[in-house]
Amino acid sequence: MATSNRSFRTPIRSMVGDKWAARIFGVVIGLAAWWIVTVLFPRGLFPGPVATVNASWEIIASGVVWTHMQATFFRTFLGFIGAFLVGAALGIIMGINNFGEHFSTPIIVIALSIPGIAWAAITTIIFGFGVAAPVLATAVTVFPYISLRIWKGVENIDPNLLRMSRSFDISRSRLLRRMILPSVAPALFTAIRFGLAISWKVETQAEIFASNTGVGYRAIEAFSRYQYDTAMAWAAVFVVVVFILEMGILRPLERKVFAYREEADFGVL
């Protein structure tokens, strides 16, 4: 069977491997679908890949893209840090304490039911234009997702270990450092990646309401002027930068932290 599988390997799969071949194929299918949708719309109404690339190069060459990108990233990370601190604390409390779970569940459910665009409008009404509104909109929208993932990670800890820790009067801080955090490390990485993915979206939405800088602001500004290719370009550049951060920083960091798991994998079949 292994010989048969090798005989059907395509040239692309032979050169770059199965994982990258699948990714390249997915990108090609996505670009093809994008081009087909472009053809169905009147000319210039929905920019295609070529027009978007040209517009992206123009805004990059102008130099303004980095100023607004920096503003978006700064506010995104502030909001994410706030969401992570609150979400991690609630998730741990929900996982180790029944009262904490019952107390926090309604808060999580209510927070999940309110969309990010609504939080963006609410925080703008309260705080007006500036840094506070987008940051708080991001934090309030993202923290329940982080709480849920960390909660489930803490729940997977063997309860006998927790009971034994209490019987030996181990302090809460030591219990957190030595057992809970190492045990929920996979859930923490999942929460970080998922939380950042949502944070980018909420931040750009909030910039429409509450800021005169940032990628979201420039995209909606271009859209309001019927510059659809420029609006698409701002979105495209932002997506590329986020993708580079994901593949160049988060993925390698995750592989490094969990390298011990691969070394301990004996491949028993």
C-alpha positions as CSV (number, residue, x, y, z in Angstrom):
1,M,0.0,0.0,0.0
2,A,2.9,2.4,0.8
3,T,4.4,1.8,-2.7
4,S,1.0,2.5,-4.3
5,N,0.7,5.8,-2.5
6,R,4.1,6.9,-3.6
7,S,3.4,6.1,-7.2
8,F,0.5,8.6,-7.2
9,R,2.5,11.5,-5.7
10,T,2.2,14.6,-7.9
11,P,5.3,16.7,-8.7
12,I,4.2,19.5,-6.3
13,R,3.8,17.0,-3.5
14,S,7.2,15.5,-4.3
15,M,8.8,19.0,-4.1
16,V,7.1,20.6,-1.1
17,G,5.6,17.7,0.8
18,D,2.0,16.8,1.5
19,K,1.3,19.6,4.1
20,W,2.5,22.5,1.9
21,A,0.9,20.9,-1.2
22,A,-2.4,21.0,0.5
23,R,-1.9,24.6,1.6
24,I,-0.9,25.7,-1.9
25,F,-3.9,23.9,-3.4
26,G,-6.2,25.6,-0.9
27,V,-4.8,29.0,-1.8
28,V,-5.2,28.4,-5.5
29,I,-8.8,27.3,-5.0
30,G,-9.5,30.4,-2.9
31,L,-8.0,32.7,-5.5
32,A,-9.9,31.0,-8.3
33,A,-13.2,31.4,-6.4
34,W,-12.3,35.0,-5.7
35,W,-11.8,35.6,-9.4
36,I,-15.0,33.9,-10.4
37,V,-17.0,36.1,-8.0
38,T,-15.3,39.1,-9.5
39,V,-16.4,38.2,-13.0
40,L,-20.0,37.9,-11.8
41,F,-20.1,41.5,-10.6
42,P,-20.0,44.7,-12.8
43,R,-16.5,45.9,-13.6
44,G,-14.8,47.7,-10.7
45,L,-17.6,46.9,-8.2
46,F,-15.8,43.9,-6.7
47,P,-12.0,44.1,-7.0
48,G,-10.3,40.9,-8.1
49,P,-6.9,39.5,-7.0
50,V,-4.9,41.6,-9.5
51,A,-6.6,44.9,-8.7
52,T,-6.2,44.2,-5.0
53,V,-2.5,43.4,-5.3
54,N,-1.9,46.6,-7.4
55,A,-3.8,48.7,-4.8
56,S,-1.9,47.0,-2.0
57,W,1.4,47.9,-3.5
58,E,0.3,51.6,-3.9
59,I,-0.6,52.0,-0.2
60,I,2.5,50.2,0.9
61,A,4.7,52.4,-1.4
62,S,3.0,55.5,0.0
63,G,4.2,54.7,3.5
64,V,0.9,55.4,5.3
65,V,0.1,51.7,5.7
66,W,2.6,51.2,8.5
67,T,1.4,54.1,10.6
68,H,-2.2,52.8,10.6
69,M,-1.1,49.2,11.0
70,Q,0.9,50.1,14.0
71,A,-2.1,51.8,15.6
72,T,-4.3,48.8,15.0
73,F,-1.8,46.4,16.3
74,F,-1.2,48.5,19.5
75,R,-4.9,48.6,20.3
76,T,-5.4,45.0,19.4
77,F,-2.7,43.8,21.8
78,L,-3.9,46.0,24.6
79,G,-7.4,44.7,24.2
80,F,-6.2,41.1,23.9
81,I,-4.0,41.4,27.1
82,G,-7.0,42.7,29.0
83,A,-9.2,39.9,27.6
84,F,-6.6,37.3,28.4
85,L,-6.1,38.4,32.0
86,V,-9.8,38.5,32.8
87,G,-10.6,35.4,30.7
88,A,-7.8,33.3,32.2
89,A,-8.8,34.2,35.7
90,L,-12.4,33.3,35.2
91,G,-11.6,30.1,33.3
92,I,-9.4,28.9,36.2
93,I,-12.0,29.8,38.8
94,M,-14.7,28.0,36.9
95,G,-12.5,24.9,36.5
96,I,-11.4,24.5,40.2
97,N,-14.5,25.8,42.0
98,N,-18.2,24.8,41.6
99,F,-19.3,28.2,43.0
100,G,-17.0,30.0,40.6
101,E,-18.5,28.0,37.7
102,H,-22.1,28.7,38.7
103,F,-21.3,32.4,39.3
104,S,-19.4,33.0,36.1
105,T,-21.5,31.0,33.7
106,P,-24.3,33.7,33.3
107,I,-21.6,36.3,32.7
108,I,-20.0,34.2,30.0
109,V,-23.3,33.4,28.3
110,I,-24.4,37.1,28.3
111,A,-20.9,38.2,27.0
112,L,-21.0,35.6,24.2
113,S,-24.5,36.7,23.1
114,I,-23.5,40.3,22.4
115,P,-21.6,40.7,19.1
116,G,-18.4,42.6,18.8
117,I,-19.9,45.3,16.6
118,A,-22.4,46.1,19.4
119,W,-19.7,46.4,22.0
120,A,-17.9,48.7,19.6
121,A,-20.9,51.0,19.4
122,I,-21.5,50.9,23.1
123,T,-18.0,51.7,24.1
124,T,-17.9,54.5,21.6
125,I,-21.0,56.1,23.1
126,I,-19.5,55.8,26.6
127,F,-15.8,56.8,25.9
128,G,-16.0,58.6,22.5
129,F,-13.1,58.7,20.1
130,G,-9.8,57.5,21.3
131,V,-7.9,54.5,22.4
132,A,-10.2,53.4,25.2
133,A,-13.3,52.5,23.1
134,P,-11.6,50.0,20.7
135,V,-9.5,48.5,23.4
136,L,-12.4,47.8,25.7
137,A,-14.6,46.6,22.9
138,T,-11.9,44.0,22.0
139,A,-11.4,43.0,25.6
140,V,-15.1,42.5,26.4
141,T,-15.8,40.6,23.2
142,V,-12.8,38.2,23.5
143,F,-12.6,37.3,27.2
144,P,-15.5,34.8,27.2
145,Y,-13.9,32.8,24.4
146,I,-10.7,32.6,26.4
147,S,-12.5,31.7,29.6
148,L,-14.3,28.8,27.9
149,R,-11.1,27.2,26.6
150,I,-9.2,27.6,29.8
151,W,-12.1,26.3,31.8
152,K,-12.3,23.1,29.7
153,G,-8.5,22.8,30.0
154,V,-8.7,23.0,33.8
155,E,-11.6,20.6,33.9
156,N,-9.4,17.9,32.3
157,I,-7.0,18.0,35.3
158,D,-7.4,14.9,37.4
159,P,-9.6,15.9,40.3
160,N,-7.7,13.4,42.5
161,L,-4.6,15.5,42.1
162,L,-6.5,18.6,43.2
163,R,-7.9,16.8,46.3
164,M,-4.5,15.5,47.2
165,S,-3.0,19.0,46.9
166,R,-5.7,20.3,49.3
167,S,-5.1,17.5,51.7
168,F,-1.4,18.4,51.9
169,D,-2.2,22.1,52.3
170,I,-0.4,23.2,49.2
171,S,-0.9,26.9,48.7
172,R,-3.0,28.2,45.9
173,S,-0.1,30.0,44.2
174,R,2.0,26.9,44.3
175,L,-0.9,24.8,43.0
176,L,-1.4,27.3,40.2
177,R,2.3,27.4,39.2
178,R,3.2,23.7,39.5
179,M,0.1,21.9,38.4
180,I,-2.7,24.0,36.9
181,L,-0.7,26.1,34.5
182,P,1.5,23.2,33.0
183,S,-1.7,21.1,32.7
184,V,-3.6,23.8,30.8
185,A,-0.7,24.9,28.6
186,P,-2.3,23.4,25.4
187,A,-5.6,25.2,26.3
188,L,-3.7,28.4,26.9
189,F,-2.1,28.3,23.4
190,T,-5.5,27.5,21.9
191,A,-7.0,30.4,23.8
192,I,-4.2,32.8,22.7
193,R,-4.5,31.9,19.0
194,F,-8.3,31.9,19.0
195,G,-8.4,35.1,21.1
196,L,-6.0,36.9,18.8
197,A,-8.0,35.8,15.7
198,I,-11.1,37.4,17.2
199,S,-9.3,40.5,18.5
200,W,-8.1,41.5,15.0
201,K,-11.7,41.4,13.8
202,V,-13.2,43.3,16.7
203,E,-10.5,45.9,16.7
204,T,-11.0,46.7,13.0
205,Q,-14.8,46.9,13.5
206,A,-14.3,49.2,16.5
207,E,-12.1,51.6,14.5
208,I,-15.0,52.3,12.2
209,F,-16.9,53.9,15.1
210,A,-14.2,55.1,17.5
211,S,-11.0,56.1,15.8
212,N,-9.6,58.2,13.0
213,T,-6.6,55.9,12.6
214,G,-6.1,52.2,12.0
215,V,-6.8,49.7,9.2
216,G,-10.5,49.5,9.9
217,Y,-10.8,53.3,9.7
218,R,-8.9,53.5,6.4
219,A,-10.9,50.6,4.9
220,I,-14.3,52.2,5.6
221,E,-13.0,55.6,4.5
222,A,-12.0,54.1,1.2
223,F,-15.3,52.3,0.9
224,S,-17.3,55.5,1.6
225,R,-15.4,57.1,-1.3
226,Y,-16.2,54.2,-3.6
227,Q,-12.6,53.2,-3.8
228,Y,-13.4,49.5,-3.5
229,D,-9.9,48.3,-4.6
230,T,-8.2,50.4,-1.9
231,A,-10.6,49.2,0.8
232,M,-9.9,45.6,-0.3
233,A,-6.2,46.4,-0.3
234,W,-6.2,47.5,3.3
235,A,-8.0,44.3,4.3
236,A,-5.6,42.2,2.2
237,V,-2.4,43.7,3.7
238,F,-3.8,43.3,7.2
239,V,-4.6,39.6,6.5
240,V,-1.1,39.0,5.1
241,V,0.6,40.5,8.2
242,V,-1.6,38.5,10.6
243,F,-0.9,35.4,8.7
244,I,2.9,36.0,8.9
245,L,2.6,36.5,12.7
246,E,0.6,33.3,13.0
247,M,3.0,31.2,10.9
248,G,6.2,32.9,11.8
249,I,5.8,33.4,15.6
250,L,2.9,31.6,17.2
251,R,3.2,28.3,15.3
252,P,7.0,28.0,15.9
253,L,6.6,29.0,19.5
254,E,4.0,26.4,20.1
255,R,6.1,23.7,18.5
256,K,9.1,24.7,20.7
257,V,7.1,24.7,23.9
258,F,5.5,21.3,23.2
259,A,8.6,19.7,21.6
260,Y,8.9,17.3,24.6
261,R,5.6,15.7,23.5
262,E,7.0,14.8,20.1
263,E,10.2,13.4,21.8
264,A,8.0,11.3,24.1
265,D,5.9,9.9,21.2
266,F,7.0,6.3,20.8
267,G,4.8,5.8,17.7
268,V,3.0,2.7,19.1
269,L,0.7,1.3,16.5
